[in-house]
Amino acid sequence: MSYLSNSRDFKIDNSSFTNIDQSSQTSQNFTHVDRIENVNIVTHKLDPGLGNRAGKDISTHPGARALTDSSSKGLQILLDHSMPSAFHDSSERYPPPLCHPGTRQSFIEELTNWALGNAPDHPQRLAWMRGPAGVGKSAIAQSLAQLLGATLGASFFFSRPNHRDDPNRVFTSIAYQLAVKIQVYGDLLNRIIQGDPTIAKKSLPTQFHELIVAPIRVLKQQGRTIPETVIIIDGLDECDGEGAQGDIIRLIAESIRDEDMPFRWVFFTRVEPHITSTFSQSEIAPFTARFELTVTRDIDPEIHLFLASRLKEVREKHNLPDSWPSGENLRDLVDISAGLFACAHAIARYIEDSKGASTPQKQLDAVLGLASRIELQKRSEHPLSSLDLLYTLMLERLHPEKLAGVQMILLSNYLPFYMFFGDIHREHGHISSLGLTTIANILGHTREDLFIICRSLHAVMEVDDNGIRFYHASFMDFAADQTRSRGYCIWSSISIIMHHLVRTLDNVRLDRDLELKLDLTWPTVPEDRKLSISIYYTNLYLAFFIAYKYFLSMHEGQPGNETFESVKHFDFRKFFFGLDGHAVDCFRELDFDNAQFSVHFLASCLEHVCRPLGVFKDAFSNPWHVFHQKIGSTAAYQSIRGLYTKYYVIGENDKRIIFKIVRRSYDGQGQVTRISAKAYSSRAMRKLIRQLVED
């Protein structure tokens, strides 16, 4: 029988269960818990969280179990805190970067032998392939993942420009993939998470131990056989936070050193000083097999093979002569690529021009024109100078109006201008991308207009209803670095974006029912205009404070700037209109641990743009307009012990609003537990509402 099978709403503290064994008559379905001590089971109202951005098809993965029934509730929680878009077979990454047949064979063979335990020179169970940007690390990682087949246990492909950079989703994602592939591990993990659903929200060390190390240890103690598998982590240098990158390496290295884990781990990263330092530590270096990719012209024959094959496809598609492109043209393209596969791929996509905006010959001529400019740049010490010239060519050939549109879209996408609302996503499965709709509405673009503008950069990115996807991180690295992109740097658009935000917010009005009146160029939820407006208005204000932080950083000491003056006199009381109706519900249900937008980042923006007040008790009286972060199962406002509150004000005279930010330490670096806001004057607030309704 099943113990406590129909029990509800109970709590067990400091209890011990030993040798509980429930075995069915089949060997495929069993429950065996060798020993569980100090069990604490409490009821939780699970936060909806972000869930998976591009994981609609995850349940169709070969061998995946159904997650719709209550028996798999633990794995469903794990999936909700994972990032399926970072898996090697994700639809969001399709088609993924992949080595062209006949290229990088020696590296792939060497890594495959290591992964299968057939490399006597590299017996270690931890491997590190390092190399500069653009040399093809991700393509090799993807090729390895596909070659390993069933031997692949899990994979995680970081991508900073594509917002796959959350360190808190790495071990949850890996654990979920292992649970799907290894049923005995999945069954145990499912029960563990049902017993404590907060595991997926805990610190990286706790996640790693409780989701991976401890379950494997229990199964081995029970004599269960766990197959050896390989786990691939690509692009760790694009993970958010150098500290988190080091923690991930150290935790995995420690498990290999101290535990008999059935996993082989391989990292693919750029050669960053802090990563190199971590792998060089005495407790990690002896357990690490090292492989290195360098920028070298020795791979010119492989790049020639790749370009010849891709341009042959273009020739056949457009019925061009067999002599196109000429042998000399191909050699020049190889020279322009300068040993970088990322450059060769971008060249091929640029010449192909799948949207038909130009002819292949014109595109080819434009790229060949870079040869003379590269000659002048040969003294450059930057390893990506040829790639930078190619990116510059793509931008300088755009019409000035389209270039301005591209820069604003790229900057808006670069900054976290929006939140994801898990409950809205679940209720409206076909909801448009919140990122794109927010950007489109801020800039006044329809869906069609935004797609047309984005597709002018088809060689470096693609756009669809799921969002913008960059083929390689090097493009946004270039676009955000003024020393490399110069006049094409996306930060030159910050003033224009601020102007758009101020103008939109200034034009907000209320109808007789005090509902927001706001024009939308792309509704987030097409069938519910009111909900679309509420979500957009909330994200509009988030975008305002984020953009304002960077605007002040770049225009400090320039108070005469027109945008600066318009912000200075802005009526910040309008902030509260976005917290009415559906939007306030979204905020109260939102779990900031799982949101792409971080409450800590919002706090840092507010602290940067607002004036500190110190203790200011009289300005605050209920009811609050509040969005908060829950700590465990207890709301932060229920305790004042160990919490430090600071008050900030923004705006002038009656247009002011006050923010209260509560942290767990006084130094301004502690965990943010609550952000609250209130108009400075209730009477002035009522006057404004009457004015906007009358207008």
C-alpha positions as CSV (number, residue, x, y, z in Angstrom):
1,M,0.0,0.0,0.0
2,S,1.1,3.6,-0.3
3,Y,1.7,5.4,3.0
4,L,-0.1,8.8,3.5
5,S,-1.4,8.6,-0.1
6,N,-4.5,10.7,0.5
7,S,-3.1,13.0,3.2
8,R,-3.3,16.8,2.7
9,D,-2.1,19.9,4.4
10,F,0.2,18.3,7.0
11,K,3.6,18.9,8.5
12,I,6.3,16.5,9.8
13,D,9.2,17.8,11.8
14,N,12.4,16.1,13.0
15,S,11.2,12.6,12.0
16,S,13.2,9.6,10.9
17,F,12.1,6.8,8.4
18,T,14.4,3.9,7.8
19,N,14.2,1.1,5.2
20,I,10.9,2.0,3.7
21,D,10.5,-0.3,0.7
22,Q,7.6,-0.3,-1.8
23,S,8.2,-2.6,-4.7
24,S,5.8,-3.5,-7.4
25,Q,5.8,-6.8,-9.3
26,T,7.7,-5.2,-12.2
27,S,11.3,-4.2,-12.0
28,Q,10.6,-1.0,-13.9
29,N,8.7,0.8,-11.2
30,F,9.9,0.9,-7.6
31,T,10.3,3.1,-4.6
32,H,13.2,2.4,-2.3
33,V,14.4,4.9,0.3
34,D,17.3,3.5,2.2
35,R,17.3,6.1,5.0
36,I,15.7,9.5,5.4
37,E,16.4,11.6,8.5
38,N,15.1,14.9,9.8
39,V,12.4,15.2,7.3
40,N,10.6,18.6,7.2
41,I,7.5,18.5,5.0
42,V,5.5,21.7,4.7
43,T,2.8,22.8,2.3
44,H,3.8,25.4,-0.2
45,K,1.9,27.5,-2.7
46,L,4.3,27.2,-5.6
47,D,5.2,30.4,-7.4
48,P,4.4,30.1,-11.1
49,G,7.9,31.3,-12.0
50,L,9.3,31.8,-15.5
51,G,9.0,28.2,-16.6
52,N,10.8,27.5,-19.9
53,R,11.0,30.2,-22.6
54,A,11.3,27.7,-25.5
55,G,10.4,24.4,-24.0
56,K,7.0,23.6,-25.4
57,D,8.3,20.4,-27.0
58,I,10.3,19.1,-24.1
59,S,7.8,16.4,-23.2
60,T,8.3,14.8,-26.6
61,H,12.0,14.2,-26.0
62,P,12.7,10.5,-26.6
63,G,12.3,8.6,-23.4
64,A,10.7,11.5,-21.6
65,R,8.0,10.7,-19.0
66,A,4.6,12.5,-18.9
67,L,4.7,15.4,-16.5
68,T,1.0,16.1,-16.5
69,D,0.0,13.8,-13.6
70,S,0.7,14.4,-9.9
71,S,3.1,11.5,-9.7
72,S,5.7,13.6,-11.7
73,K,5.1,16.8,-9.8
74,G,8.7,17.0,-8.6
75,L,10.1,16.8,-12.1
76,Q,7.6,19.4,-13.3
77,I,8.9,21.8,-10.7
78,L,12.4,21.0,-11.9
79,L,11.4,21.6,-15.5
80,D,9.9,25.0,-14.5
81,H,13.2,26.0,-13.0
82,S,15.3,24.7,-16.0
83,M,16.2,26.4,-19.3
84,P,15.3,24.0,-22.1
85,S,16.3,26.6,-24.6
86,A,19.9,25.9,-23.6
87,F,19.7,22.1,-24.4
88,H,21.7,20.9,-27.4
89,D,18.5,19.8,-29.2
90,S,16.4,22.9,-28.3
91,S,14.1,24.4,-30.9
92,E,15.3,27.8,-30.0
93,R,18.8,27.0,-31.0
94,Y,17.8,25.3,-34.3
95,P,19.6,25.0,-36.5
96,P,22.5,24.9,-34.0
97,P,26.1,25.8,-34.9
98,L,27.7,22.6,-36.2
99,C,31.0,21.7,-37.7
100,H,30.9,21.4,-41.5
101,P,31.7,17.8,-42.8
102,G,35.4,17.5,-43.2
103,T,36.3,20.3,-40.7
104,R,37.6,20.2,-37.2
105,Q,37.8,16.4,-37.4
106,S,40.9,16.0,-35.3
107,F,39.4,18.0,-32.3
108,I,36.1,16.1,-32.5
109,E,37.9,12.8,-32.7
110,E,40.1,13.7,-29.7
111,L,37.2,14.8,-27.6
112,T,35.0,11.8,-28.5
113,N,37.8,9.4,-27.5
114,W,38.1,11.3,-24.2
115,A,34.3,11.2,-23.6
116,L,34.2,7.4,-24.2
117,G,37.2,6.8,-22.0
118,N,39.5,5.8,-24.9
119,A,42.1,8.5,-24.4
120,P,45.1,7.2,-22.4
121,D,46.8,10.6,-22.6
122,H,43.7,12.2,-21.0
123,P,42.4,9.9,-18.2
124,Q,40.8,12.8,-16.3
125,R,37.0,12.9,-15.9
126,L,37.0,16.7,-16.3
127,A,37.9,18.4,-19.6
128,W,38.4,22.0,-20.6
129,M,38.5,23.2,-24.2
130,R,39.5,26.8,-24.4
131,G,40.0,29.2,-27.2
132,P,39.2,32.8,-28.3
133,A,35.9,34.0,-29.7
134,G,35.1,32.9,-33.2
135,V,37.3,29.8,-33.5
136,G,34.3,27.3,-33.5
137,K,34.1,26.1,-29.9
138,S,30.3,25.9,-29.9
139,A,30.2,24.1,-33.2
140,I,32.6,21.5,-31.8
141,A,30.6,21.2,-28.6
142,Q,27.4,20.7,-30.7
143,S,29.0,18.2,-33.0
144,L,30.3,16.2,-30.0
145,A,26.8,16.2,-28.4
146,Q,25.2,14.8,-31.5
147,L,27.9,12.2,-32.0
148,L,27.7,10.9,-28.4
149,G,24.0,9.9,-28.8
150,A,22.8,8.0,-25.7
151,T,26.2,8.6,-24.0
152,L,25.3,12.2,-23.7
153,G,23.7,12.8,-20.3
154,A,23.0,16.5,-20.4
155,S,24.1,19.7,-22.1
156,F,23.9,23.4,-21.4
157,F,24.8,26.0,-24.0
158,F,25.2,29.5,-22.5
159,S,24.5,32.5,-24.7
160,R,24.7,36.0,-23.3
161,P,23.1,37.9,-26.2
162,N,20.2,35.3,-26.3
163,H,19.6,35.7,-22.6
164,R,20.7,32.1,-21.8
165,D,23.0,33.2,-19.0
166,D,21.3,32.5,-15.7
167,P,23.6,30.5,-13.4
168,N,20.7,29.4,-11.2
169,R,19.3,27.3,-14.1
170,V,22.4,25.3,-14.9
171,F,22.3,22.5,-12.4
172,T,18.5,22.3,-12.5
173,S,18.7,21.9,-16.3
174,I,21.3,19.2,-16.1
175,A,19.4,17.4,-13.4
176,Y,16.2,17.4,-15.4
177,Q,18.0,16.0,-18.5
178,L,19.6,13.3,-16.4
179,A,16.2,12.5,-14.8
180,V,14.6,12.0,-18.2
181,K,17.4,9.7,-19.4
182,I,18.0,7.7,-16.2
183,Q,14.7,6.5,-14.8
184,V,15.9,5.2,-11.4
185,Y,17.6,8.6,-10.8
186,G,14.5,10.4,-12.1
187,D,12.1,8.5,-9.8
188,L,14.3,9.4,-6.8
189,L,14.7,13.0,-7.8
190,N,11.0,13.4,-8.3
191,R,10.3,12.3,-4.7
192,I,13.0,14.5,-3.3
193,I,11.7,17.6,-4.9
194,Q,8.1,16.8,-4.0
195,G,9.4,16.7,-0.4
196,D,11.1,20.0,-0.7
197,P,10.0,22.1,-3.8
198,T,12.4,24.9,-2.8
199,I,15.5,22.9,-3.8
200,A,15.4,24.4,-7.3
201,K,15.6,27.9,-5.8
202,K,18.5,27.3,-3.4
203,S,22.1,28.4,-3.8
204,L,24.3,26.8,-6.5
205,P,26.2,24.6,-4.0
206,T,23.0,23.4,-2.5
207,Q,21.4,22.7,-5.9
208,F,24.4,20.7,-7.0
209,H,24.6,18.6,-3.9
210,E,20.9,17.9,-3.4
211,L,19.9,17.5,-7.1
212,I,23.0,15.6,-8.4
213,V,25.5,14.4,-5.8
214,A,23.3,13.2,-3.0
215,P,20.8,11.3,-5.2
216,I,23.6,9.5,-7.0
217,R,25.2,8.7,-3.7
218,V,22.0,7.2,-2.4
219,L,21.5,5.1,-5.5
220,K,25.0,3.7,-5.4
221,Q,24.6,2.8,-1.7
222,Q,21.5,0.8,-2.7
223,G,23.5,-1.0,-5.4
224,R,21.8,0.7,-8.3
225,T,23.8,0.8,-11.5
226,I,24.1,4.3,-13.0
227,P,25.3,4.4,-16.6
228,E,28.4,6.6,-17.4
229,T,27.4,9.7,-19.3
230,V,29.0,12.9,-20.6
231,I,27.8,16.4,-19.6
232,I,28.7,19.3,-21.9
233,I,28.7,22.9,-20.7
234,D,29.4,25.4,-23.5
235,G,30.2,29.1,-23.3
236,L,30.6,29.3,-19.5
237,D,32.3,32.7,-20.0
238,E,28.8,34.0,-21.0
239,C,27.3,32.9,-17.7
240,D,26.1,35.9,-15.7
241,G,28.8,36.7,-13.0
242,E,32.4,35.7,-12.8
243,G,31.8,34.4,-9.3
244,A,29.1,32.0,-10.5
245,Q,31.4,30.8,-13.3
246,G,34.1,29.9,-10.7
247,D,31.6,28.3,-8.4
248,I,30.3,26.0,-11.2
249,I,33.8,24.9,-12.1
250,R,34.8,24.3,-8.4
251,L,31.7,22.4,-7.5
252,I,32.0,20.0,-10.5
253,A,35.8,19.6,-9.9
254,E,35.1,18.8,-6.2
255,S,32.6,16.1,-7.1
256,I,35.1,14.5,-9.4
257,R,37.8,14.7,-6.8
258,D,35.8,13.5,-3.7
259,E,32.9,11.5,-5.2
260,D,32.7,8.5,-7.4
261,M,30.4,10.1,-9.8
262,P,29.5,8.4,-13.1
263,F,29.8,11.6,-15.1
264,R,32.4,13.1,-17.4
265,W,32.2,16.9,-17.6
266,V,33.6,19.0,-20.4
267,F,33.6,22.8,-20.5
268,F,34.0,25.0,-23.6
269,T,35.1,28.6,-22.8
270,R,36.9,31.6,-24.0
271,V,40.4,32.2,-22.5
272,E,39.3,34.5,-19.7
273,P,41.8,35.3,-16.9
274,H,39.4,34.4,-14.1
275,I,38.5,31.0,-15.7
276,T,42.1,30.2,-16.4
277,S,43.0,31.0,-12.8
278,T,40.2,28.7,-11.5
279,F,41.3,25.8,-13.7
280,S,44.9,26.4,-12.6
281,Q,44.1,26.0,-8.9
282,S,46.0,23.1,-7.3
283,E,42.9,21.2,-6.3
284,I,41.5,21.4,-9.9
285,A,44.4,21.3,-12.4
286,P,45.4,17.7,-11.7
287,F,41.9,16.4,-12.5
288,T,41.5,18.4,-15.7
289,A,42.3,17.4,-19.3
290,R,43.1,20.5,-21.4
291,F,42.4,21.1,-25.1
292,E,43.1,24.3,-26.9
293,L,41.8,26.0,-30.0
294,T,43.8,28.9,-31.4
295,V,43.4,31.4,-34.1
296,T,45.6,29.9,-36.8
297,R,45.8,30.0,-40.6
298,D,46.5,26.3,-40.5
299,I,42.8,25.8,-40.8
300,D,42.5,27.8,-44.1
301,P,41.9,24.6,-46.1
302,E,39.0,23.8,-43.8
303,I,37.5,27.3,-44.1
304,H,38.0,27.0,-47.9
305,L,36.1,23.8,-47.9
306,F,33.3,25.3,-45.9
307,L,32.9,28.4,-48.0
308,A,33.1,26.5,-51.3
309,S,30.3,24.2,-50.1
310,R,28.0,27.0,-48.9
311,L,28.5,29.2,-51.9
312,K,27.8,26.2,-54.2
313,E,24.4,26.1,-52.6
314,V,23.9,29.8,-53.3
315,R,25.0,29.3,-56.9
316,E,22.6,26.5,-57.5
317,K,19.7,28.3,-55.8
318,H,20.2,31.4,-58.0
319,N,21.2,29.6,-61.2
320,L,24.6,31.3,-61.3
321,P,27.4,30.2,-63.6
322,D,29.5,27.2,-62.6
323,S,32.5,29.6,-62.4
324,W,30.9,31.5,-59.6
325,P,32.6,32.4,-57.3
326,S,36.0,32.3,-58.9
327,G,38.9,30.5,-57.3
328,E,40.5,33.9,-56.6
329,N,37.3,35.1,-54.9
330,L,37.3,32.1,-52.6
331,R,40.9,32.6,-51.7
332,D,40.2,36.2,-50.8
333,L,37.2,35.2,-48.7
334,V,39.4,32.7,-46.8
335,D,42.0,35.5,-46.2
336,I,39.2,37.8,-44.9
337,S,38.1,35.1,-42.5
338,A,41.6,35.1,-41.0
339,G,41.3,31.8,-39.3
340,L,37.9,32.5,-37.7
341,F,35.1,30.1,-38.5
342,A,32.6,32.7,-37.0
343,C,33.8,35.1,-39.7
344,A,33.4,32.5,-42.5
345,H,29.9,31.7,-41.3
346,A,28.9,35.3,-41.2
347,I,30.3,35.9,-44.7
348,A,28.3,32.9,-46.1
349,R,25.1,34.1,-44.5
350,Y,25.7,37.7,-45.8
351,I,26.3,36.6,-49.4
352,E,23.4,34.2,-49.3
353,D,20.9,37.0,-48.3
354,S,18.0,34.6,-47.8
355,K,15.5,37.6,-47.8
356,G,16.5,38.6,-51.3
357,A,17.3,42.3,-50.4
358,S,20.3,42.1,-52.8
359,T,21.9,39.8,-55.3
360,P,24.6,37.3,-54.3
361,Q,27.1,39.0,-56.6
362,K,26.6,42.4,-55.0
363,Q,26.9,40.9,-51.6
364,L,30.1,39.1,-52.6
365,D,31.6,42.3,-54.1
366,A,30.8,44.2,-50.8
367,V,32.7,41.5,-48.8
368,L,35.6,41.3,-51.2
369,G,35.9,45.1,-50.8
370,L,37.1,44.4,-47.2
371,A,40.4,42.9,-48.5
372,S,42.1,46.3,-48.9
373,R,40.7,47.5,-45.5
374,I,42.1,44.4,-43.8
375,E,45.5,45.1,-45.3
376,L,45.4,48.5,-43.4
377,Q,44.3,46.8,-40.2
378,K,47.0,44.1,-40.1
379,R,48.8,46.0,-37.4
380,S,45.8,45.6,-35.2
381,E,46.4,43.5,-32.1
382,H,42.8,42.7,-31.7
383,P,42.2,39.0,-32.7
384,L,38.8,39.8,-34.1
385,S,39.8,42.8,-36.3
386,S,38.7,41.1,-39.5
387,L,35.3,40.1,-37.9
388,D,34.9,43.7,-36.7
389,L,35.4,45.0,-40.2
390,L,32.8,42.6,-41.5
391,Y,30.3,43.7,-38.9
392,T,31.1,47.3,-39.7
393,L,30.4,46.7,-43.4
394,M,27.0,45.2,-42.6
395,L,26.0,48.3,-40.6
396,E,27.4,50.9,-42.8
397,R,25.5,49.6,-45.8
398,L,22.2,50.1,-44.1
399,H,20.1,53.2,-44.9
400,P,20.6,55.7,-42.1
401,E,17.0,55.4,-41.0
402,K,17.1,51.7,-40.8
403,L,20.5,51.8,-39.1
404,A,18.9,54.0,-36.3
405,G,16.1,51.5,-36.0
406,V,18.5,48.6,-35.8
407,Q,20.6,50.3,-33.1
408,M,17.5,51.1,-30.9
409,I,16.2,47.5,-31.2
410,L,19.6,46.0,-30.4
411,L,20.0,48.2,-27.4
412,S,16.5,47.6,-26.1
413,N,17.1,43.8,-26.5
414,Y,20.5,44.2,-24.8
415,L,18.9,45.7,-21.7
416,P,16.4,43.7,-19.6
417,F,13.5,45.9,-20.5
418,Y,10.8,43.4,-19.5
419,M,9.6,40.7,-17.1
420,F,8.1,37.3,-17.8
421,F,4.8,36.6,-16.1
422,G,4.6,32.8,-15.6
423,D,0.9,32.7,-14.9
424,I,0.1,34.7,-18.0
425,H,2.3,32.4,-20.1
426,R,0.5,29.4,-18.8
427,E,-3.0,30.8,-19.4
428,H,-2.2,32.1,-22.9
429,G,0.0,29.4,-24.5
430,H,0.2,31.3,-27.7
431,I,1.3,34.6,-26.1
432,S,3.7,36.7,-28.2
433,S,7.2,37.2,-26.9
434,L,7.1,39.8,-24.1
435,G,10.5,41.0,-25.1
436,L,9.6,41.8,-28.7
437,T,6.2,43.2,-27.9
438,T,7.7,45.5,-25.3
439,I,10.4,46.7,-27.6
440,A,8.0,47.2,-30.5
441,N,5.5,49.2,-28.4
442,I,8.2,51.4,-26.9
443,L,9.7,52.2,-30.3
444,G,6.3,52.4,-32.1
445,H,6.9,49.5,-34.4
446,T,4.3,47.0,-35.6
447,R,5.3,43.3,-35.6
448,E,5.9,43.5,-39.4
449,D,8.0,46.7,-39.2
450,L,10.2,45.3,-36.4
451,F,10.8,42.0,-38.3
452,I,11.7,44.0,-41.5
453,I,14.2,46.1,-39.6
454,C,15.8,43.1,-37.8
455,R,16.1,41.0,-41.0
456,S,18.4,43.6,-42.5
457,L,21.0,42.0,-40.2
458,H,20.2,38.4,-41.4
459,A,23.9,37.5,-41.4
460,V,24.3,37.8,-37.7
461,M,20.8,37.2,-36.2
462,E,17.3,36.0,-36.9
463,V,14.0,37.1,-35.6
464,D,10.6,35.4,-35.1
465,D,7.8,35.5,-32.6
466,N,10.0,33.8,-30.0
467,G,12.4,36.7,-30.0
468,I,15.8,37.7,-31.5
469,R,18.5,35.0,-31.8
470,F,22.1,35.9,-32.4
471,Y,24.3,33.4,-34.2
472,H,27.4,34.3,-32.3
473,A,28.1,36.4,-29.2
474,S,30.9,38.3,-31.0
475,F,28.4,40.5,-32.8
476,M,26.8,42.0,-29.7
477,D,30.3,42.2,-28.1
478,F,31.2,44.4,-31.0
479,A,28.0,46.4,-31.1
480,A,28.2,47.3,-27.4
481,D,31.9,48.2,-27.4
482,Q,32.4,51.8,-28.6
483,T,36.2,51.2,-29.2
484,R,35.3,48.5,-31.7
485,S,32.1,49.6,-33.3
486,R,32.8,53.4,-33.1
487,G,29.9,55.3,-34.6
488,Y,27.8,52.2,-34.9
489,C,27.8,51.5,-31.2
490,I,24.3,50.8,-29.9
491,W,24.8,53.0,-26.9
492,S,24.5,56.0,-29.2
493,S,20.8,55.3,-29.2
494,I,20.2,55.7,-25.4
495,S,19.0,59.3,-25.7
496,I,16.5,58.4,-28.4
497,I,15.2,55.5,-26.4
498,M,14.8,57.7,-23.4
499,H,12.9,60.2,-25.5
500,H,10.5,57.5,-26.7
501,L,9.9,56.4,-23.1
502,V,9.2,59.9,-21.8
503,R,7.0,60.8,-24.7
504,T,4.9,57.5,-24.4
505,L,4.5,58.0,-20.6
506,D,3.6,61.7,-21.0
507,N,0.8,60.7,-23.4
508,V,-0.9,58.3,-21.0
509,R,-4.5,59.1,-20.2
510,L,-7.3,57.5,-18.2
511,D,-10.9,56.9,-19.3
512,R,-14.0,57.6,-17.2
513,D,-13.6,54.2,-15.5
514,L,-10.0,55.1,-14.6
515,E,-8.7,52.5,-17.1
516,L,-5.4,53.2,-18.9
517,K,-5.7,54.6,-22.4
518,L,-2.6,53.6,-24.4
519,D,-2.0,52.8,-28.0
520,L,-0.4,49.5,-28.7
521,T,1.4,48.6,-32.0
522,W,1.8,44.9,-31.0
523,P,-0.6,43.6,-28.3
524,T,1.1,41.0,-25.9
525,V,-2.2,39.1,-25.5
526,P,-4.1,39.8,-28.7
527,E,-7.5,38.5,-27.3
528,D,-7.2,40.7,-24.2
529,R,-6.4,44.3,-24.8
530,K,-6.8,45.4,-21.2
531,L,-4.3,42.7,-20.1
532,S,-1.9,43.7,-22.9
533,I,-2.0,47.3,-21.8
534,S,-1.4,46.4,-18.1
535,I,1.6,44.2,-18.9
536,Y,3.1,46.7,-21.4
537,Y,2.7,49.6,-19.0
538,T,4.4,47.7,-16.2
539,N,7.3,46.8,-18.5
540,L,7.3,50.4,-19.8
541,Y,8.2,51.7,-16.3
542,L,10.8,49.0,-15.8
543,A,12.4,50.0,-19.1
544,F,12.3,53.7,-18.0
545,F,14.3,53.2,-14.9
546,I,16.8,50.8,-16.5
547,A,17.4,53.2,-19.5
548,Y,17.5,56.2,-17.2
549,K,20.4,54.6,-15.2
550,Y,22.5,54.2,-18.3
551,F,21.4,57.5,-19.7
552,L,22.7,59.3,-16.6
553,S,25.9,57.4,-16.7
554,M,26.6,58.5,-20.2
555,H,25.2,62.1,-19.9
556,E,26.4,63.0,-16.4
557,G,27.4,66.7,-16.3
558,Q,25.2,67.5,-19.3
559,P,22.1,69.0,-17.7
560,G,21.3,71.1,-20.8
561,N,20.5,67.9,-22.8
562,E,16.9,68.1,-24.0
563,T,16.1,64.5,-22.9
564,F,17.8,65.2,-19.6
565,E,15.5,68.2,-19.0
566,S,12.3,66.3,-20.0
567,V,13.1,63.5,-17.5
568,K,13.9,66.0,-14.8
569,H,10.4,67.5,-15.1
570,F,8.6,64.2,-15.7
571,D,5.6,63.4,-13.6
572,F,6.6,60.2,-11.8
573,R,3.1,59.8,-10.2
574,K,2.0,58.1,-13.4
575,F,4.1,55.2,-12.2
576,F,1.1,53.9,-10.2
577,F,-1.3,53.6,-13.1
578,G,0.6,50.6,-14.4
579,L,0.0,48.8,-11.0
580,D,-3.8,48.8,-11.3
581,G,-5.9,45.9,-12.6
582,H,-4.2,42.8,-13.9
583,A,-0.7,44.2,-13.6
584,V,-0.7,44.4,-9.8
585,D,-1.7,40.7,-9.7
586,C,1.2,39.9,-12.1
587,F,3.6,41.6,-9.8
588,R,2.4,39.9,-6.7
589,E,2.6,36.5,-8.2
590,L,5.9,37.0,-9.9
591,D,8.8,35.0,-8.5
592,F,11.9,37.1,-9.0
593,D,14.2,34.2,-8.5
594,N,12.9,32.8,-11.8
595,A,12.4,36.0,-13.7
596,Q,14.7,37.1,-16.4
597,F,14.6,40.5,-14.9
598,S,16.2,40.7,-11.5
599,V,14.7,42.6,-8.6
600,H,18.3,43.2,-7.5
601,F,19.0,44.9,-10.8
602,L,15.9,47.0,-10.5
603,A,17.1,48.1,-7.0
604,S,20.5,49.0,-8.3
605,C,18.8,51.2,-11.0
606,L,16.6,52.9,-8.5
607,E,19.5,53.6,-6.2
608,H,21.4,55.1,-9.1
609,V,18.8,57.4,-10.4
610,C,17.0,58.4,-7.2
611,R,18.0,60.7,-4.3
612,P,18.6,59.1,-0.9
613,L,16.3,60.3,1.9
614,G,17.4,58.2,4.8
615,V,14.6,57.3,7.3
616,F,11.4,58.9,6.2
617,K,8.4,57.3,8.1
618,D,5.7,59.8,7.6
619,A,5.5,59.5,3.8
620,F,4.3,55.9,4.0
621,S,0.9,54.8,4.9
622,N,-1.2,51.9,3.7
623,P,-2.4,50.8,1.2
624,W,1.0,50.2,-0.6
625,H,1.6,49.7,-4.2
626,V,4.0,46.8,-3.7
627,F,5.9,44.2,-5.6
628,H,8.0,42.0,-3.5
629,Q,10.2,38.9,-3.4
630,K,9.3,36.1,-1.0
631,I,12.0,34.5,1.1
632,G,11.2,30.8,1.5
633,S,7.6,30.5,2.6
634,T,7.7,33.7,4.7
635,A,7.1,37.1,3.1
636,A,9.9,39.5,3.8
637,Y,7.7,42.1,5.4
638,Q,6.8,39.7,8.2
639,S,10.2,40.2,9.9
640,I,12.4,43.2,10.5
641,R,15.3,41.3,12.2
642,G,18.4,41.6,10.1
643,L,16.7,43.8,7.4
644,Y,17.8,47.3,6.5
645,T,15.5,49.8,4.9
646,K,16.5,52.8,2.8
647,Y,14.3,55.5,1.3
648,Y,14.8,57.2,-2.1
649,V,12.9,60.0,-3.9
650,I,12.7,60.9,-7.6
651,G,10.9,63.8,-9.3
652,E,10.2,67.3,-8.2
653,N,7.5,68.9,-6.0
654,D,4.1,67.2,-6.2
655,K,5.4,65.0,-9.1
656,R,7.7,63.1,-6.7
657,I,7.4,59.4,-5.7
658,I,9.2,57.6,-2.9
659,F,10.8,54.2,-3.0
660,K,11.5,51.9,0.0
661,I,14.2,49.3,-0.6
662,V,14.7,46.6,2.0
663,R,17.9,44.6,2.0
664,R,19.5,41.9,4.2
665,S,22.6,43.9,4.9
666,Y,23.4,47.6,5.4
667,D,26.2,47.9,2.9
668,G,23.9,48.0,-0.1
669,Q,25.0,44.7,-1.4
670,G,22.7,42.4,0.5
671,Q,19.8,40.4,-0.9
672,V,16.8,42.7,-1.8
673,T,13.7,41.4,-0.1
674,R,11.2,44.2,-0.9
675,I,10.7,47.2,-3.1
676,S,7.8,49.5,-2.4
677,A,6.6,52.8,-3.8
678,K,4.3,55.6,-2.8
679,A,3.3,59.0,-4.2
680,Y,4.7,61.9,-2.1
681,S,1.3,63.5,-1.8
682,S,-2.1,61.8,-1.9
683,R,-3.9,65.0,-2.6
684,A,-1.7,65.8,-5.5
685,M,-2.2,62.2,-6.8
686,R,-6.0,62.6,-6.8
687,K,-5.7,65.9,-8.6
688,L,-3.6,64.3,-11.3
689,I,-6.2,61.6,-11.8
690,R,-9.0,64.1,-12.2
691,Q,-6.9,66.1,-14.7
692,L,-6.1,63.1,-16.9
693,V,-9.7,61.9,-16.9
694,E,-10.9,65.4,-17.9
695,D,-8.3,65.7,-20.6
